[in-house]
Amino acid sequence: YSRWLCRARAEDLSDIAALKALYQTGVDLCGRTVMVVVGRNIPVTLIDIEKALLYFIHVMDHITVKEYVIVYFHTLTGEHNHLDSDFLKNLFDIVDIKSV
């Protein structure tokens, strides 16, 4: 996890941040932080998907210290922005390592 985070902190991720594909919306009724992933804002055929993974890890680093919820919106996605489920699985696998 620390290697991924170091890479994320060293990399210029402003192009991924500009997509507005991941953001924190607040907390749910149980007090868990709610993160939203907007699939239609992730042009997977045009971006470096590993760079997107680094950005997500960077943003979620301070959130994963306690319970959180991720909501993925798949509405209005097409061929050019159809996020592979492996991306989210990899993200969960990496941030889960942090809490071990």
PyMOL commands that set and color helices and strands:
alter all, ss='L'
color gray80, all
select helices_A, chain A and resi 2-10+14-17+39-41+49-60+79-81+85-98
alter helices_A, ss='H'
color red, helices_A
select strands_A, chain A and resi 22-27+33-38+68-73
alter strands_A, ss='S'
color yellow, strands_A
deselect
rebuild
show_as cartoon
